[in-house]
C-alpha cells in the first residue's frame, strides 16, 4: 500500500513548538529548514509510487521521506547504518523531512528497506528527475542568473580495487569458476584440476599479487592461456555461454590477446600495452569502469554551474552559484563530446547559459560553432598548439570577413581572393624574399606572388588565438578557475571522488544526488547570509532610533528648567524663544 503525506497542508498546532526559540532559529537557518520549506514538496513521489500497489500489501514508508533520505544519505556521505541512525535520532533530519510523529513507521528504516528503495531509484534513473526538479526550484526561489556559467569534469572512482593485467585475467577466471560451481556443478567438475587449484580459492589467487617483475611476462602468458582454454571448453554449452562471468572471459580475451591460427592450432599472444583500448575491462567487479590516460581507472563527472563575476564579497555571499548540469561518463570519454549535450540539457530546462567558460579540451572549433548556433558564446582557449618558432596565422591582422589586412611585418597583400571556404592572399615577391621571417612564415613562393592559403576553420582559430592574448579575454577567462573550487567542495563535503558503489547506474545515482547536496548546502549558506544582513540592517536602524530618542530626551532635560524660569516673565523676549523650544 502506498503512503504519501501532504506536506503542503498546514498543521492546526505547530508540531515544533516544543523547541526553544534559538534552536528553532538554528534549524530554520540550516539546510534542514531550506529542505523542509522548499524541497520536500518538490520530491517526485509520483515517479516512485507506480512500483507499489495502492490497495495491497503492507504500507510503504512515507514516499517523501524515502526520497528525502536517499538525497540526504548521498549529500552527507553516509553509510547505510549511519543513515538509519540519523533518521531515527537526528532532529535535523526530522525537521527537514517534516516527521512530526514518534512512531517507528515514521522514523525507522531497516537497512533492507533502505537498500530496496535505493535499488528501485537506481534502476529507474530517478536521480535525473530529482536533480532537475530540485535545481529548478532552487533557481526559482533564489532568482539565479544563469547567463554566465562554467563547465569542467572531475575524475571519480567506484568501490573497486586497481588491478594490473595479471590481476584482470586471474580475477576474471576466479569469478567465472565460482559462478560455474554455483550454477552448473557438473560442468565445473570437468574443468582441469590445475586451473581450479590456481584460481578457485582466494588463498591460491593471492600468489598472483607476488609475481616478480622479471617473471611478469611469463606469468601473463600463462594466465592468458588458461583463460583461453576455459573459453574454448565451454563455447558450445549455451547455458554457460549466457553467464555474465563467461562473457567477461570473452571480453578479456578479445581486448587483451591476439589469436594466431596456423595448421589448425591456435596460439594466444598477449597484446602490447599500447594496443589495448582505453575502454577495456579494468576489473570484473565493475565492468563499466574504463581507463583515462591522464587520470587512470574510474569514471568522470561533467559539472556545469553558474557564477558571478564580481569581487564584492557582500554580493558574492548573497548570490547562489547553482550546479545546473551533472552528467556521469566513462573515464575514456572525451570532454569535447560533453559540451553540446550539457548546453542542450540546460536550455531544455530553462537554465541555459549565454556565456560558457571552459578549458582547452572543450574549446574545439566544432564546439565553438555549435555553441554559437545555439546562442551561447564559448569562452575557451582554442584547441591545439602552434609550432614553436614559426609564424602562425594568428599573428596576421585579419578583417571581419577573414581576409589578411597585414602580415606580422606590416606588409599588405596585393590580391585577396576567396573561393567557397578557402582564402588566398598574394604578397609581393621581392618584399617577401627579403623578409627576416620568411623561413618560419606560412607564406610560400609561387609563379607570380608569394601565396598564403588557409580555410575558414583556420581563420576562425587564428582569430580566437589572437583574442586570447588580449587583456579583455584574460579578465573574462580568469573566472573559469572557480569551477575547481566546486570540484574540491564536492569531494570534501560529499566524498564524490571515492564512492561506496559499483556499476555505472549506481555511480550515476550517487554522483547526481551529491550534486543536489552541494546545491542544498550553498543555498542554505546564501539564505543565512541574507538573513544575517537583514537582521544587521534592522539592528542598525533600531540603534539609530534609540540614539535619536536619547538625544531628544537629553535636550529636553537641559532646556526644561530654563523654560520654567522664563515663564515667570511673560513679557520678555526670552519667553517667546524658550516656549518655542
Secondary structure, 3 states (H helix, E strand, C coil): CCCCCCCCCCCCCCCCCCCCHHHHHHHHHCHHHHHHHHHHHHCCHHHHHCCCCCCCCCCCCCHHHHHHHHHHHHHCCCCHHHHHHHHHHCHHHHHHCCCCCCCHHHHCCCHHHHHHHHHHHHHCCHHHHHHHHHHHHHHHHCCCCCCEEEEEEEEEECCCCCCCHHHHHHHHHHHHHHHHHHHCHHHHCCCCHHHHHHHCCHHHHHHHHHCCHHHHHHHHHHHHHHHHHHHHHCCCCHHHHCCHHHHHHHHHHHHHEEEEEECCEEEEEECCHHHCCCCCCCCCCCCCCEEECCCEEEEEEEEEEECCCCCCHHHHHCCCCCEEEEEEEECCCCHHHCHHHHHHHHHHCCCCCCEEECCHHHCCHHHHHHHHHCCCEEECCCCCCCCCCCCCHHHCEECCCCCEEECCCCCCCCEEEEECCEEEEEECHHHHHCCCCCCCCCCEECCCCEEEEEEHHHHHHHHHHHHHCCHHHHHHHHHHHHHHHHHHHHHHHHCCCECCCCCHHHHHHHHHHHHHHHHHHHHHHHHHHHHHHHHHHHHHHHHHHHHHHHHHHHHHHHHHHHHHHHCCCCCCHHHHHHHHC
